Amino acid sequence: MKIFYYFLEYPTPMYQWQRSNLIDELERAGHEVVTFNPALCESAAEAGEKALALLREGGYNLFMSCDDQSVLLPDTMTRVRELGIPSLMIAWDNLELPYKQRRIAPLFDAVWLTSHETRYLFERWGCRNIHFATYAANPFTYRPAPYTDTLRSVGFIGSPYGSRTNKLNDLVHAGIDTDVYSNALADSSVNNSVRGGHKKFNPLDVAVKASRYLRFPIGRRVLASTILNKFHHDAPLDRQAPAFHAHPSVPFDEMTALYSAHALSLNITELRDTYVLANPIPKIHLRTFEIPMCGGLQLTSRNDEIASYFDDRKEIVLYDSREEMADLCRYYLSPARDSEVRAMKDAARRRAESCHTWMHRLNPIFASLGLPS
């Protein structure tokens, strides 16, 4: 199958992950993926014209895009439909930002939502053939590293923004050795709470977020948590805590090796600042599947969705409270648990490989469009 992927792309990890994940796995499955980058055009209108000219040349079985309506114009999408090419919209951020694709979503033949909570909005907008499927991981990209000496600490790879700092503080204040790999820890341009300062109340920032979030219930909860966490006593990251260990960001191959090596790898699933709410909003991320695909043992808070993907205490470590999080860390970081941890890591890789690849997500969507897997 030949796929035309209308894909705004810049040379940063925020965009490039799709090449090593989604696109690579599609190509390994025998599909041809032709990417079209609207960032190379002067305007969205020009990008639309160039994309349509290429599509008219024929030979494409699927038009696919994850872009919002400022990048892929509704007029362009209407004209794609007129060509009769089946189309798939991917809504990576539909939990937090559903409205950014409101005007184009109904123009697609299939819509892939990665969170089920805002499905009702897409139904209200007239979308048909809606699929819920979470993220995944490419088993060819993420591989377990050869077993080496276990790193007896909790590892977290990524920027500690939002209420991630609160979660990390909970760990280090409980005396759990925690290694954080992020250049943001030394970057003066990032949120000051990451570097140990108090979060500042920025009215403009709040106003921008208000315009984005006030239109739907989950958005209003995200906005409330953002304001609340500005004044939360544990929001600033405690980099002076003896159990906190800061490291620079790591290249991709070292990241996969660290997931394999750490006894526990932290996955923070609370959306934005919602960790400070009585009932946080869970958000599944790429990390949810990258860690087990690397043969890592994932530590994360319990929610119904993630518990449906992996078996607790066999393939993942789930906790229900701060106290249980600390107790489980002490248990699994003990040298006496090495064989148990290794068995769980192996089981996590097997589950990820057998259930959580990109083709597991895409093949049912392809079938709904009458396309080959």
C-alpha positions as CSV (number, residue, x, y, z in Angstrom):
1,M,0.0,0.0,0.0
2,K,1.2,3.5,-0.9
3,I,0.6,6.1,1.8
4,F,0.7,9.9,1.4
5,Y,1.5,11.3,4.9
6,Y,0.8,15.0,5.2
7,F,3.1,15.6,8.1
8,L,4.4,18.9,9.5
9,E,8.0,18.0,10.4
10,Y,10.9,19.8,12.1
11,P,14.3,18.3,13.0
12,T,13.5,17.9,16.7
13,P,12.5,14.8,18.8
14,M,9.0,16.1,19.1
15,Y,8.5,15.4,15.4
16,Q,11.2,12.9,14.5
17,W,9.9,10.2,16.8
18,Q,7.3,9.4,14.1
19,R,10.1,8.4,11.7
20,S,11.7,5.8,14.0
21,N,8.3,4.6,15.3
22,L,5.2,4.8,13.1
23,I,6.8,5.3,9.7
24,D,9.6,2.8,10.1
25,E,7.2,0.1,11.2
26,L,4.8,0.8,8.3
27,E,7.7,0.4,5.9
28,R,8.9,-2.8,7.5
29,A,5.3,-4.1,7.1
30,G,5.7,-3.6,3.3
31,H,4.0,-0.3,2.9
32,E,5.5,2.7,1.1
33,V,5.2,6.0,3.0
34,V,5.7,9.2,1.1
35,T,5.9,12.2,3.5
36,F,4.9,15.7,2.5
37,N,6.2,18.4,4.8
38,P,4.1,21.6,4.7
39,A,6.8,23.4,6.7
40,L,8.7,23.6,3.5
41,C,6.0,25.8,1.9
42,E,5.4,29.5,2.4
43,S,1.8,29.0,3.6
44,A,-0.7,26.3,4.4
45,A,-2.6,27.3,1.2
46,E,0.6,26.7,-0.9
47,A,1.2,23.4,0.9
48,G,-2.3,22.3,0.0
49,E,-1.9,23.1,-3.6
50,K,1.4,21.2,-3.9
51,A,0.0,18.2,-2.0
52,L,-3.0,18.0,-4.2
53,A,-0.8,18.2,-7.3
54,L,1.1,15.2,-6.1
55,L,-2.0,13.3,-5.1
56,R,-3.5,13.8,-8.6
57,E,-0.5,11.9,-10.1
58,G,-2.2,8.8,-8.7
59,G,-1.0,5.6,-7.1
60,Y,-1.9,6.5,-3.5
61,N,-4.1,4.1,-1.5
62,L,-4.3,6.3,1.7
63,F,-4.1,10.0,2.6
64,M,-3.0,10.3,6.3
65,S,-2.3,13.3,8.5
66,C,-1.8,14.2,12.2
67,D,-1.8,18.0,11.6
68,D,-4.3,20.5,12.8
69,Q,-6.5,22.8,10.8
70,S,-4.1,25.7,10.6
71,V,-1.6,23.4,8.8
72,L,-4.0,21.3,6.8
73,L,-6.8,23.6,5.7
74,P,-10.4,22.5,5.5
75,D,-10.5,23.5,1.8
76,T,-7.5,21.3,1.1
77,M,-9.1,18.3,2.9
78,T,-12.4,18.8,1.0
79,R,-10.5,18.6,-2.3
80,V,-8.6,15.5,-1.1
81,R,-12.0,13.9,-0.5
82,E,-13.1,14.8,-4.1
83,L,-10.1,12.7,-5.3
84,G,-11.7,9.6,-3.8
85,I,-8.6,8.6,-1.8
86,P,-9.4,7.0,1.6
87,S,-8.2,9.2,4.4
88,L,-7.1,8.8,8.0
89,M,-6.7,11.6,10.6
90,I,-4.5,10.8,13.6
91,A,-5.3,12.9,16.7
92,W,-2.3,12.4,19.0
93,D,-3.4,15.1,21.4
94,N,-7.2,14.7,21.4
95,L,-7.4,14.4,25.2
96,E,-5.9,17.8,25.8
97,L,-6.4,19.7,22.5
98,P,-9.4,18.3,20.6
99,Y,-10.5,21.5,19.1
100,K,-7.4,22.0,17.0
101,Q,-8.8,19.5,14.4
102,R,-12.5,20.2,14.8
103,R,-13.0,21.7,11.3
104,I,-11.1,19.0,9.4
105,A,-11.9,15.9,11.4
106,P,-15.4,15.3,9.9
107,L,-13.8,15.4,6.4
108,F,-11.7,12.3,7.0
109,D,-13.0,8.7,6.3
110,A,-11.5,7.5,9.6
111,V,-10.4,9.2,12.7
112,W,-7.9,7.7,15.1
113,L,-8.2,9.0,18.7
114,T,-5.5,8.1,21.2
115,S,-7.7,9.0,24.2
116,H,-11.3,8.0,24.5
117,E,-12.4,10.8,26.9
118,T,-13.2,13.3,24.2
119,R,-14.7,11.0,21.7
120,Y,-18.1,12.5,22.3
121,L,-16.8,15.8,20.8
122,F,-15.7,14.2,17.6
123,E,-19.1,12.4,17.4
124,R,-20.8,15.7,17.9
125,W,-18.8,17.3,15.1
126,G,-20.0,14.6,12.7
127,C,-17.0,12.3,12.5
128,R,-17.6,8.8,11.4
129,N,-15.6,5.6,11.6
130,I,-13.9,6.7,14.9
131,H,-11.3,4.4,16.3
132,F,-9.7,4.5,19.8
133,A,-6.2,3.1,19.9
134,T,-3.5,4.3,22.2
135,Y,0.2,4.8,21.4
136,A,2.6,1.9,20.7
137,A,6.3,1.2,20.2
138,N,8.3,-0.1,17.3
139,P,9.9,-3.5,18.3
140,F,12.7,-2.9,15.8
141,T,13.6,0.5,17.2
142,Y,13.3,-0.3,20.9
143,R,15.3,-3.4,21.8
144,P,16.4,-4.7,25.2
145,A,20.1,-4.0,25.8
146,P,22.3,-6.9,26.9
147,Y,22.0,-7.5,30.6
148,T,24.5,-5.6,32.7
149,D,24.7,-4.6,36.3
150,T,21.4,-3.3,37.4
151,L,21.1,0.4,38.2
152,R,19.5,0.4,41.6
153,S,17.5,3.6,41.3
154,V,14.4,4.9,39.7
155,G,15.2,6.4,36.3
156,F,13.3,9.1,34.6
157,I,14.3,10.3,31.1
158,G,12.5,13.5,30.0
159,S,11.9,17.1,31.0
160,P,10.4,17.5,34.5
161,Y,7.8,20.0,33.6
162,G,4.3,20.6,35.2
163,S,3.5,18.5,38.2
164,R,6.2,16.0,37.2
165,T,8.3,17.9,39.6
166,N,5.9,17.1,42.4
167,K,6.0,13.4,41.6
168,L,9.8,13.4,41.6
169,N,9.8,15.3,44.9
170,D,7.6,12.6,46.4
171,L,10.2,10.0,45.4
172,V,13.3,11.8,46.6
173,H,11.7,13.0,49.8
174,A,10.9,9.4,50.6
175,G,14.6,8.6,50.2
176,I,14.3,6.8,46.9
177,D,17.4,7.3,44.7
178,T,16.1,8.9,41.5
179,D,18.1,9.6,38.4
180,V,16.7,12.3,36.1
181,Y,18.1,12.7,32.6
182,S,17.3,16.1,31.2
183,N,19.2,19.1,29.9
184,A,16.3,21.2,31.2
185,L,17.8,20.9,34.7
186,A,20.6,23.3,33.6
187,D,18.7,25.4,31.1
188,S,17.9,28.9,32.5
189,S,15.2,29.4,29.8
190,V,12.9,26.6,31.1
191,N,10.3,26.8,33.8
192,N,12.0,27.9,37.0
193,S,10.3,25.1,39.1
194,V,12.5,22.6,37.2
195,R,15.5,24.4,38.5
196,G,14.3,24.6,42.0
197,G,12.5,28.0,42.0
198,H,8.9,28.8,42.7
199,K,6.5,28.8,39.8
200,K,5.5,32.3,38.8
201,F,1.9,33.3,38.1
202,N,1.9,34.6,34.6
203,P,-1.5,36.1,33.7
204,L,-0.8,36.0,29.9
205,D,0.1,32.3,30.2
206,V,-3.1,31.6,32.1
207,A,-5.1,33.6,29.6
208,V,-3.7,31.6,26.6
209,K,-4.4,28.3,28.4
210,A,-7.9,29.5,29.4
211,S,-8.8,30.1,25.7
212,R,-7.6,26.6,24.9
213,Y,-9.2,24.7,27.8
214,L,-12.4,26.4,29.0
215,R,-14.5,24.9,26.2
216,F,-14.7,21.3,27.6
217,P,-14.6,19.6,31.1
218,I,-11.2,18.0,30.9
219,G,-9.7,21.3,29.7
220,R,-11.2,23.1,32.7
221,R,-9.7,20.6,35.1
222,V,-6.3,21.1,33.4
223,L,-6.6,24.9,33.7
224,A,-7.6,24.6,37.4
225,S,-4.6,22.4,38.1
226,T,-2.3,24.8,36.3
227,I,-3.4,27.6,38.6
228,L,-3.3,25.4,41.7
229,N,0.2,24.2,41.1
230,K,1.6,27.7,40.8
231,F,1.1,27.9,44.5
232,H,1.7,24.3,45.5
233,H,4.3,23.9,48.2
234,D,6.0,21.0,46.5
235,A,6.0,22.3,42.9
236,P,9.6,23.5,42.9
237,L,12.0,20.6,42.2
238,D,14.1,19.8,45.2
239,R,17.5,19.3,43.5
240,Q,19.2,19.5,46.9
241,A,17.6,16.3,48.2
242,P,20.3,13.7,48.7
243,A,18.4,11.1,46.7
244,F,18.1,13.3,43.6
245,H,20.7,12.8,40.9
246,A,20.7,15.1,37.8
247,H,22.2,14.0,34.5
248,P,22.2,15.6,31.0
249,S,19.8,14.4,28.3
250,V,21.0,11.2,26.6
251,P,21.1,10.1,22.9
252,F,18.6,7.6,21.7
253,D,20.8,4.5,22.0
254,E,21.7,5.4,25.6
255,M,18.1,6.0,26.4
256,T,17.1,2.5,25.4
257,A,20.0,1.0,27.3
258,L,19.0,3.0,30.5
259,Y,15.5,1.7,30.3
260,S,16.9,-1.8,30.2
261,A,19.4,-1.2,33.0
262,H,17.4,0.7,35.6
263,A,15.6,-1.6,38.1
264,L,12.6,0.7,37.7
265,S,11.8,3.3,35.1
266,L,9.3,6.0,36.1
267,N,6.4,6.8,33.8
268,I,4.4,9.8,34.8
269,T,0.9,9.5,33.4
270,E,-0.8,12.4,35.1
271,L,-1.7,15.0,32.4
272,R,0.1,18.4,32.8
273,D,-0.3,19.7,36.4
274,T,-3.2,17.4,37.3
275,Y,-1.1,15.4,39.7
276,V,-2.1,18.0,42.3
277,L,-5.8,17.3,41.9
278,A,-7.7,14.8,44.1
279,N,-8.5,12.9,40.9
280,P,-5.7,13.4,38.4
281,I,-6.4,13.0,34.6
282,P,-4.4,10.0,33.3
283,K,-2.7,10.4,29.9
284,I,-1.0,7.5,28.2
285,H,2.3,8.5,26.5
286,L,4.9,6.9,24.2
287,R,7.0,6.1,27.2
288,T,4.2,3.7,28.4
289,F,5.2,1.3,25.6
290,E,8.8,2.3,25.0
291,I,9.9,1.3,28.4
292,P,8.6,-2.3,28.2
293,M,9.7,-2.7,24.6
294,C,13.2,-1.9,25.8
295,G,12.9,-4.6,28.4
296,G,12.4,-2.1,31.2
297,L,10.2,-2.4,34.2
298,Q,7.8,0.5,34.3
299,L,6.7,2.2,37.6
300,T,3.5,4.3,37.3
301,S,0.3,5.2,39.0
302,R,-2.6,2.9,38.5
303,N,-5.5,3.8,36.1
304,D,-7.9,1.5,34.4
305,E,-6.5,2.0,30.9
306,I,-2.9,1.2,31.7
307,A,-3.9,-1.7,33.9
308,S,-5.6,-3.2,30.8
309,Y,-2.4,-3.1,28.8
310,F,0.0,-4.8,31.2
311,D,-0.4,-7.2,34.2
312,D,0.5,-5.6,37.5
313,R,3.4,-7.2,39.4
314,K,4.1,-9.4,36.4
315,E,4.9,-6.9,33.6
316,I,4.5,-3.5,35.3
317,V,4.5,-2.0,38.8
318,L,1.4,0.1,39.6
319,Y,0.7,2.0,42.8
320,D,-2.3,3.7,44.3
321,S,-0.7,6.2,46.7
322,R,2.5,8.0,47.4
323,E,3.2,5.7,50.3
324,E,2.7,2.6,48.1
325,M,4.9,4.1,45.4
326,A,7.8,4.5,47.9
327,D,7.2,1.0,49.4
328,L,7.3,-0.6,46.0
329,C,10.4,1.2,45.1
330,R,12.2,-0.1,48.2
331,Y,11.0,-3.6,47.4
332,Y,12.0,-3.7,43.7
333,L,15.3,-1.8,44.1
334,S,16.6,-4.4,46.6
335,P,19.3,-6.8,45.3
336,A,17.2,-9.6,46.6
337,R,14.6,-8.9,43.9
338,D,17.0,-9.0,40.9
339,S,15.7,-12.3,39.5
340,E,12.1,-11.2,40.0
341,V,12.8,-7.8,38.3
342,R,14.5,-9.5,35.4
343,A,11.6,-11.9,34.8
344,M,9.2,-9.0,34.8
345,K,11.3,-7.1,32.3
346,D,11.3,-10.1,30.0
347,A,7.5,-10.5,30.4
348,A,7.0,-6.8,29.7
349,R,9.0,-7.0,26.4
350,R,7.0,-10.1,25.3
351,R,3.7,-8.3,26.0
352,A,4.7,-5.2,24.2
353,E,5.9,-7.1,21.2
354,S,2.8,-9.3,21.0
355,C,0.2,-6.6,21.7
356,H,1.5,-3.0,21.4
357,T,3.2,-2.4,18.1
358,W,2.1,0.3,15.6
359,M,0.7,-2.3,13.3
360,H,-1.5,-3.7,16.1
361,R,-3.0,-0.2,16.2
362,L,-3.2,0.5,12.4
363,N,-4.4,-2.8,11.0
364,P,-8.0,-2.6,12.3
365,I,-8.2,1.0,11.0
366,F,-7.0,-0.1,7.6
367,A,-9.5,-3.0,7.6
368,S,-12.3,-0.5,8.3
369,L,-11.3,1.4,5.1
370,G,-11.1,-1.7,3.0
371,L,-7.3,-1.4,2.8
372,P,-4.7,-4.3,3.2
373,S,-2.8,-4.7,6.4
